[in-house]
């Protein structure tokens, strides 16, 4: 009985004895196809052995990317619901903000940024209880008030609202605090992350808005 070879098998996947048997049959009978992985073609001077390459498996994402509406905005995350393009579900989930839009990594801290003309160090103070406004203090002690733009609009059945795209099953570094005084004590670790498809960023507020 001749050996059978499948796509993706290499020259080391079969024995010398099996190969000799195939060559013998091909030399007496002409072209020979074995399974879907090997073909022998007899020419006047030789027998060509062709191994079929493995068929690549279709790529599958280990995560899901879906649309969500926003119901509320906290310091480092939103609460929202899965959205199918027409209406949201009734199940509320937590979604981590993009890192640059979070409060915890910046509030009360100084950051130094690289610019072509030199480094710039600024400090941040966030409005109490707000996840969308902050005050930036520059090195000369002058201040700038900022908010996130485009602005968010909480979902409303009548007027709709902001829709974001979020990816799941990722390490976001965000958790829901069990104790406001201890942000490291989490009741929930957030595994959904806003991909910021809308391009939201901090921008200076005009005047006393």
ChimeraX commands (.cxc) that place a marker at each C-alpha (Angstrom):
marker #1 position 0.00,0.00,0.00 radius 0.5
marker #1 position 1.43,3.34,-1.02 radius 0.5
marker #1 position 1.82,6.07,1.62 radius 0.5
marker #1 position -0.45,9.11,1.46 radius 0.5
marker #1 position 0.82,12.65,1.86 radius 0.5
marker #1 position -1.22,15.70,2.72 radius 0.5
marker #1 position -0.66,19.34,1.92 radius 0.5
marker #1 position 2.04,20.97,3.99 radius 0.5
marker #1 position 4.12,17.84,4.54 radius 0.5
marker #1 position 7.84,18.21,3.96 radius 0.5
marker #1 position 10.54,15.90,2.61 radius 0.5
marker #1 position 11.36,14.72,6.14 radius 0.5
marker #1 position 7.76,13.69,6.85 radius 0.5
marker #1 position 7.99,10.40,4.97 radius 0.5
marker #1 position 10.42,7.47,5.01 radius 0.5
marker #1 position 13.02,6.54,2.42 radius 0.5
marker #1 position 11.20,3.26,1.89 radius 0.5
marker #1 position 7.93,5.04,1.14 radius 0.5
marker #1 position 9.65,7.37,-1.30 radius 0.5
marker #1 position 11.37,4.45,-3.07 radius 0.5
marker #1 position 8.00,2.72,-3.51 radius 0.5
marker #1 position 6.52,5.85,-5.08 radius 0.5
marker #1 position 9.48,6.36,-7.40 radius 0.5
marker #1 position 9.23,2.73,-8.50 radius 0.5
marker #1 position 5.53,3.07,-9.32 radius 0.5
marker #1 position 6.06,6.37,-11.13 radius 0.5
marker #1 position 8.95,5.00,-13.16 radius 0.5
marker #1 position 6.75,2.17,-14.42 radius 0.5
marker #1 position 3.44,3.92,-14.77 radius 0.5
marker #1 position 4.12,7.59,-15.47 radius 0.5
marker #1 position 2.69,10.50,-13.53 radius 0.5
marker #1 position 1.48,9.79,-10.03 radius 0.5
marker #1 position -0.59,11.84,-7.60 radius 0.5
marker #1 position -0.71,10.76,-3.97 radius 0.5
marker #1 position -3.31,12.37,-1.73 radius 0.5
marker #1 position -3.42,16.13,-1.99 radius 0.5
marker #1 position 0.16,16.69,-0.93 radius 0.5
marker #1 position 2.46,15.01,-3.43 radius 0.5
marker #1 position 2.70,14.63,-7.18 radius 0.5
marker #1 position 5.29,12.81,-9.27 radius 0.5
marker #1 position 5.78,13.73,-12.90 radius 0.5
marker #1 position 7.86,11.44,-15.11 radius 0.5
marker #1 position 10.00,13.12,-17.74 radius 0.5
marker #1 position 12.39,11.56,-20.27 radius 0.5
marker #1 position 15.36,11.92,-17.94 radius 0.5
marker #1 position 13.96,12.13,-14.44 radius 0.5
marker #1 position 11.01,11.97,-12.08 radius 0.5
marker #1 position 10.03,15.35,-10.65 radius 0.5
marker #1 position 8.63,15.32,-7.12 radius 0.5
marker #1 position 6.28,18.18,-6.24 radius 0.5
marker #1 position 5.10,18.81,-2.69 radius 0.5
marker #1 position 1.97,20.93,-2.32 radius 0.5
marker #1 position 2.32,23.78,0.20 radius 0.5
marker #1 position 0.05,23.93,3.19 radius 0.5
marker #1 position -3.16,25.89,2.71 radius 0.5
marker #1 position -2.98,28.90,5.04 radius 0.5
marker #1 position -5.67,29.01,7.67 radius 0.5
marker #1 position -7.98,32.04,7.52 radius 0.5
marker #1 position -6.93,34.73,9.94 radius 0.5
marker #1 position -9.18,35.01,12.95 radius 0.5
marker #1 position -9.21,37.83,15.41 radius 0.5
marker #1 position -8.95,36.85,19.06 radius 0.5
marker #1 position -10.88,39.97,19.99 radius 0.5
marker #1 position -14.10,41.69,18.99 radius 0.5
marker #1 position -14.53,45.30,17.90 radius 0.5
marker #1 position -18.03,46.66,18.31 radius 0.5
marker #1 position -19.99,49.89,18.56 radius 0.5
marker #1 position -21.18,51.22,21.92 radius 0.5
marker #1 position -23.27,54.17,23.04 radius 0.5
marker #1 position -22.20,56.21,26.06 radius 0.5
marker #1 position -24.50,56.58,29.06 radius 0.5
marker #1 position -22.09,58.14,31.57 radius 0.5
marker #1 position -18.52,59.42,31.82 radius 0.5
marker #1 position -16.20,58.80,34.77 radius 0.5
marker #1 position -12.55,59.66,35.38 radius 0.5
marker #1 position -10.99,56.80,33.45 radius 0.5
marker #1 position -13.90,54.99,31.85 radius 0.5
marker #1 position -17.39,55.25,30.42 radius 0.5
marker #1 position -20.47,53.21,31.06 radius 0.5
marker #1 position -22.27,52.30,27.88 radius 0.5
marker #1 position -24.17,49.66,25.95 radius 0.5
marker #1 position -23.56,47.56,22.86 radius 0.5
marker #1 position -25.03,49.19,19.74 radius 0.5
marker #1 position -26.06,47.50,16.49 radius 0.5
marker #1 position -26.43,50.68,14.48 radius 0.5
marker #1 position -30.11,51.08,15.29 radius 0.5
marker #1 position -30.61,50.67,19.02 radius 0.5
marker #1 position -28.51,49.78,22.09 radius 0.5
marker #1 position -28.95,46.71,24.25 radius 0.5
marker #1 position -30.17,46.89,27.84 radius 0.5
marker #1 position -26.91,45.58,29.34 radius 0.5
marker #1 position -24.55,48.23,30.75 radius 0.5
marker #1 position -20.79,47.66,30.49 radius 0.5
marker #1 position -17.66,49.60,31.45 radius 0.5
marker #1 position -15.32,50.85,28.72 radius 0.5
marker #1 position -11.84,52.25,29.40 radius 0.5
marker #1 position -11.01,55.63,27.93 radius 0.5
marker #1 position -8.00,56.03,25.65 radius 0.5
marker #1 position -4.95,56.58,27.87 radius 0.5
marker #1 position -4.50,60.28,27.01 radius 0.5
marker #1 position -8.11,61.05,27.96 radius 0.5
marker #1 position -7.95,59.47,31.42 radius 0.5
marker #1 position -7.67,61.36,34.67 radius 0.5
marker #1 position -5.65,59.09,36.96 radius 0.5
marker #1 position -2.32,59.08,35.00 radius 0.5
marker #1 position -2.26,62.90,34.93 radius 0.5
marker #1 position -4.15,64.42,37.87 radius 0.5
marker #1 position -1.78,66.21,40.26 radius 0.5
marker #1 position 1.26,65.11,38.27 radius 0.5
marker #1 position 3.84,66.82,36.08 radius 0.5
marker #1 position 4.66,65.59,32.60 radius 0.5
marker #1 position 7.60,66.62,30.43 radius 0.5
marker #1 position 7.03,66.63,26.68 radius 0.5
marker #1 position 9.61,66.73,23.89 radius 0.5
marker #1 position 9.33,69.58,21.41 radius 0.5
marker #1 position 11.69,70.65,18.58 radius 0.5
marker #1 position 12.58,73.78,20.55 radius 0.5
marker #1 position 13.16,71.94,23.82 radius 0.5
marker #1 position 11.31,70.18,26.60 radius 0.5
marker #1 position 8.09,71.49,28.12 radius 0.5
marker #1 position 6.98,70.50,31.60 radius 0.5
marker #1 position 3.36,70.98,32.61 radius 0.5
marker #1 position 1.21,69.87,35.52 radius 0.5
marker #1 position -2.44,68.89,35.50 radius 0.5
marker #1 position -5.33,69.47,37.88 radius 0.5
marker #1 position -8.71,67.98,37.06 radius 0.5
marker #1 position -12.07,69.47,37.93 radius 0.5
marker #1 position -13.48,67.61,40.92 radius 0.5
marker #1 position -15.77,64.80,39.82 radius 0.5
marker #1 position -15.21,65.51,36.15 radius 0.5
marker #1 position -13.73,63.28,33.51 radius 0.5
marker #1 position -13.94,65.85,30.73 radius 0.5
marker #1 position -12.30,69.07,32.02 radius 0.5
marker #1 position -8.93,69.97,33.52 radius 0.5
marker #1 position -6.53,72.84,34.19 radius 0.5
marker #1 position -3.01,72.80,32.77 radius 0.5
marker #1 position -0.34,74.74,34.67 radius 0.5
marker #1 position 2.67,75.75,32.58 radius 0.5
marker #1 position 6.21,76.28,33.85 radius 0.5
marker #1 position 5.62,80.05,34.14 radius 0.5
marker #1 position 2.61,79.33,36.42 radius 0.5
marker #1 position 0.12,80.45,33.79 radius 0.5
marker #1 position -2.88,78.17,33.37 radius 0.5
marker #1 position -5.00,76.85,30.54 radius 0.5
marker #1 position -8.44,75.32,30.89 radius 0.5
marker #1 position -9.08,72.34,28.67 radius 0.5
marker #1 position -11.93,70.05,27.77 radius 0.5
marker #1 position -12.30,67.00,25.53 radius 0.5
marker #1 position -13.37,67.64,21.93 radius 0.5
marker #1 position -15.41,66.61,20.07 radius 0.5
marker #1 position -17.70,66.68,23.11 radius 0.5
marker #1 position -19.53,63.58,24.27 radius 0.5
marker #1 position -23.29,63.30,24.08 radius 0.5
marker #1 position -24.95,60.81,26.42 radius 0.5
marker #1 position -27.35,58.49,24.66 radius 0.5
marker #1 position -30.96,59.56,24.45 radius 0.5
marker #1 position -33.71,57.68,22.62 radius 0.5
marker #1 position -35.04,60.88,21.08 radius 0.5
marker #1 position -31.84,62.66,20.06 radius 0.5
marker #1 position -29.39,59.71,19.98 radius 0.5
marker #1 position -25.81,60.39,21.09 radius 0.5
marker #1 position -22.13,59.56,20.85 radius 0.5
marker #1 position -21.18,56.19,19.39 radius 0.5
marker #1 position -17.70,54.78,19.96 radius 0.5
marker #1 position -15.84,51.71,18.72 radius 0.5
marker #1 position -14.28,49.55,21.43 radius 0.5
marker #1 position -12.15,46.39,21.43 radius 0.5
marker #1 position -12.56,43.71,24.08 radius 0.5
marker #1 position -10.29,41.24,25.89 radius 0.5
marker #1 position -7.42,43.68,26.36 radius 0.5
marker #1 position -5.37,44.81,29.35 radius 0.5
marker #1 position -6.57,48.39,29.80 radius 0.5
marker #1 position -5.02,49.13,33.19 radius 0.5
marker #1 position -8.38,50.50,34.31 radius 0.5
marker #1 position -10.51,49.20,37.15 radius 0.5
marker #1 position -13.66,50.36,38.90 radius 0.5
marker #1 position -12.60,51.43,42.43 radius 0.5
marker #1 position -14.28,49.67,45.33 radius 0.5
marker #1 position -13.17,52.47,47.64 radius 0.5
marker #1 position -12.79,56.01,46.25 radius 0.5
marker #1 position -9.95,56.60,48.74 radius 0.5
marker #1 position -8.07,53.57,47.40 radius 0.5
marker #1 position -8.13,53.47,43.59 radius 0.5
marker #1 position -6.17,50.20,43.59 radius 0.5
marker #1 position -9.05,48.26,45.17 radius 0.5
marker #1 position -11.09,47.18,42.17 radius 0.5
marker #1 position -14.53,45.60,42.06 radius 0.5
marker #1 position -14.21,45.23,38.29 radius 0.5
marker #1 position -11.28,45.15,35.89 radius 0.5
marker #1 position -12.25,46.84,32.63 radius 0.5
marker #1 position -11.40,44.80,29.52 radius 0.5
marker #1 position -13.07,47.01,26.88 radius 0.5
marker #1 position -11.02,49.86,25.40 radius 0.5
marker #1 position -12.28,52.82,23.37 radius 0.5
marker #1 position -10.28,52.91,20.11 radius 0.5
marker #1 position -10.88,56.67,19.80 radius 0.5
marker #1 position -12.05,56.40,16.21 radius 0.5
marker #1 position -13.64,59.83,16.66 radius 0.5
marker #1 position -10.21,61.40,17.30 radius 0.5
marker #1 position -11.04,62.98,20.65 radius 0.5
marker #1 position -8.35,65.06,22.33 radius 0.5
marker #1 position -7.86,67.78,24.92 radius 0.5
marker #1 position -8.37,71.33,23.64 radius 0.5
marker #1 position -8.22,74.77,25.23 radius 0.5
marker #1 position -11.49,76.29,26.35 radius 0.5
marker #1 position -12.23,79.71,24.90 radius 0.5
marker #1 position -12.84,82.48,27.44 radius 0.5
marker #1 position -14.76,81.51,30.57 radius 0.5
marker #1 position -16.81,78.73,28.98 radius 0.5
marker link #1:1,2 radius 0.2
marker link #1:2,3 radius 0.2
marker link #1:3,4 radius 0.2
marker link #1:4,5 radius 0.2
marker link #1:5,6 radius 0.2
marker link #1:6,7 radius 0.2
marker link #1:7,8 radius 0.2
marker link #1:8,9 radius 0.2
marker link #1:9,10 radius 0.2
marker link #1:10,11 radius 0.2
marker link #1:11,12 radius 0.2
marker link #1:12,13 radius 0.2
marker link #1:13,14 radius 0.2
marker link #1:14,15 radius 0.2
marker link #1:15,16 radius 0.2
marker link #1:16,17 radius 0.2
marker link #1:17,18 radius 0.2
marker link #1:18,19 radius 0.2
marker link #1:19,20 radius 0.2
marker link #1:20,21 radius 0.2
marker link #1:21,22 radius 0.2
marker link #1:22,23 radius 0.2
marker link #1:23,24 radius 0.2
marker link #1:24,25 radius 0.2
marker link #1:25,26 radius 0.2
marker link #1:26,27 radius 0.2
marker link #1:27,28 radius 0.2
marker link #1:28,29 radius 0.2
marker link #1:29,30 radius 0.2
marker link #1:30,31 radius 0.2
marker link #1:31,32 radius 0.2
marker link #1:32,33 radius 0.2
marker link #1:33,34 radius 0.2
marker link #1:34,35 radius 0.2
marker link #1:35,36 radius 0.2
marker link #1:36,37 radius 0.2
marker link #1:37,38 radius 0.2
marker link #1:38,39 radius 0.2
marker link #1:39,40 radius 0.2
marker link #1:40,41 radius 0.2
marker link #1:41,42 radius 0.2
marker link #1:42,43 radius 0.2
marker link #1:43,44 radius 0.2
marker link #1:44,45 radius 0.2
marker link #1:45,46 radius 0.2
marker link #1:46,47 radius 0.2
marker link #1:47,48 radius 0.2
marker link #1:48,49 radius 0.2
marker link #1:49,50 radius 0.2
marker link #1:50,51 radius 0.2
marker link #1:51,52 radius 0.2
marker link #1:52,53 radius 0.2
marker link #1:53,54 radius 0.2
marker link #1:54,55 radius 0.2
marker link #1:55,56 radius 0.2
marker link #1:56,57 radius 0.2
marker link #1:57,58 radius 0.2
marker link #1:58,59 radius 0.2
marker link #1:59,60 radius 0.2
marker link #1:60,61 radius 0.2
marker link #1:61,62 radius 0.2
marker link #1:62,63 radius 0.2
marker link #1:63,64 radius 0.2
marker link #1:64,65 radius 0.2
marker link #1:65,66 radius 0.2
marker link #1:66,67 radius 0.2
marker link #1:67,68 radius 0.2
marker link #1:68,69 radius 0.2
marker link #1:69,70 radius 0.2
marker link #1:70,71 radius 0.2
marker link #1:71,72 radius 0.2
marker link #1:72,73 radius 0.2
marker link #1:73,74 radius 0.2
marker link #1:74,75 radius 0.2
marker link #1:75,76 radius 0.2
marker link #1:76,77 radius 0.2
marker link #1:77,78 radius 0.2
marker link #1:78,79 radius 0.2
marker link #1:79,80 radius 0.2
marker link #1:80,81 radius 0.2
marker link #1:81,82 radius 0.2
marker link #1:82,83 radius 0.2
marker link #1:83,84 radius 0.2
marker link #1:84,85 radius 0.2
marker link #1:85,86 radius 0.2
marker link #1:86,87 radius 0.2
marker link #1:87,88 radius 0.2
marker link #1:88,89 radius 0.2
marker link #1:89,90 radius 0.2
marker link #1:90,91 radius 0.2
marker link #1:91,92 radius 0.2
marker link #1:92,93 radius 0.2
marker link #1:93,94 radius 0.2
marker link #1:94,95 radius 0.2
marker link #1:95,96 radius 0.2
marker link #1:96,97 radius 0.2
marker link #1:97,98 radius 0.2
marker link #1:98,99 radius 0.2
marker link #1:99,100 radius 0.2
marker link #1:100,101 radius 0.2
marker link #1:101,102 radius 0.2
marker link #1:102,103 radius 0.2
marker link #1:103,104 radius 0.2
marker link #1:104,105 radius 0.2
marker link #1:105,106 radius 0.2
marker link #1:106,107 radius 0.2
marker link #1:107,108 radius 0.2
marker link #1:108,109 radius 0.2
marker link #1:109,110 radius 0.2
marker link #1:110,111 radius 0.2
marker link #1:111,112 radius 0.2
marker link #1:112,113 radius 0.2
marker link #1:113,114 radius 0.2
marker link #1:114,115 radius 0.2
marker link #1:115,116 radius 0.2
marker link #1:116,117 radius 0.2
marker link #1:117,118 radius 0.2
marker link #1:118,119 radius 0.2
marker link #1:119,120 radius 0.2
marker link #1:120,121 radius 0.2
marker link #1:121,122 radius 0.2
marker link #1:122,123 radius 0.2
marker link #1:123,124 radius 0.2
marker link #1:124,125 radius 0.2
marker link #1:125,126 radius 0.2
marker link #1:126,127 radius 0.2
marker link #1:127,128 radius 0.2
marker link #1:128,129 radius 0.2
marker link #1:129,130 radius 0.2
marker link #1:130,131 radius 0.2
marker link #1:131,132 radius 0.2
marker link #1:132,133 radius 0.2
marker link #1:133,134 radius 0.2
marker link #1:134,135 radius 0.2
marker link #1:135,136 radius 0.2
marker link #1:136,137 radius 0.2
marker link #1:137,138 radius 0.2
marker link #1:138,139 radius 0.2
marker link #1:139,140 radius 0.2
marker link #1:140,141 radius 0.2
marker link #1:141,142 radius 0.2
marker link #1:142,143 radius 0.2
marker link #1:143,144 radius 0.2
marker link #1:144,145 radius 0.2
marker link #1:145,146 radius 0.2
marker link #1:146,147 radius 0.2
marker link #1:147,148 radius 0.2
marker link #1:148,149 radius 0.2
marker link #1:149,150 radius 0.2
marker link #1:150,151 radius 0.2
marker link #1:151,152 radius 0.2
marker link #1:152,153 radius 0.2
marker link #1:153,154 radius 0.2
marker link #1:154,155 radius 0.2
marker link #1:155,156 radius 0.2
marker link #1:156,157 radius 0.2
marker link #1:157,158 radius 0.2
marker link #1:158,159 radius 0.2
marker link #1:159,160 radius 0.2
marker link #1:160,161 radius 0.2
marker link #1:161,162 radius 0.2
marker link #1:162,163 radius 0.2
marker link #1:163,164 radius 0.2
marker link #1:164,165 radius 0.2
marker link #1:165,166 radius 0.2
marker link #1:166,167 radius 0.2
marker link #1:167,168 radius 0.2
marker link #1:168,169 radius 0.2
marker link #1:169,170 radius 0.2
marker link #1:170,171 radius 0.2
marker link #1:171,172 radius 0.2
marker link #1:172,173 radius 0.2
marker link #1:173,174 radius 0.2
marker link #1:174,175 radius 0.2
marker link #1:175,176 radius 0.2
marker link #1:176,177 radius 0.2
marker link #1:177,178 radius 0.2
marker link #1:178,179 radius 0.2
marker link #1:179,180 radius 0.2
marker link #1:180,181 radius 0.2
marker link #1:181,182 radius 0.2
marker link #1:182,183 radius 0.2
marker link #1:183,184 radius 0.2
marker link #1:184,185 radius 0.2
marker link #1:185,186 radius 0.2
marker link #1:186,187 radius 0.2
marker link #1:187,188 radius 0.2
marker link #1:188,189 radius 0.2
marker link #1:189,190 radius 0.2
marker link #1:190,191 radius 0.2
marker link #1:191,192 radius 0.2
marker link #1:192,193 radius 0.2
marker link #1:193,194 radius 0.2
marker link #1:194,195 radius 0.2
marker link #1:195,196 radius 0.2
marker link #1:196,197 radius 0.2
marker link #1:197,198 radius 0.2
marker link #1:198,199 radius 0.2
marker link #1:199,200 radius 0.2
marker link #1:200,201 radius 0.2
marker link #1:201,202 radius 0.2
marker link #1:202,203 radius 0.2
marker link #1:203,204 radius 0.2
marker link #1:204,205 radius 0.2
marker link #1:205,206 radius 0.2
marker link #1:206,207 radius 0.2
marker link #1:207,208 radius 0.2
marker link #1:208,209 radius 0.2
view
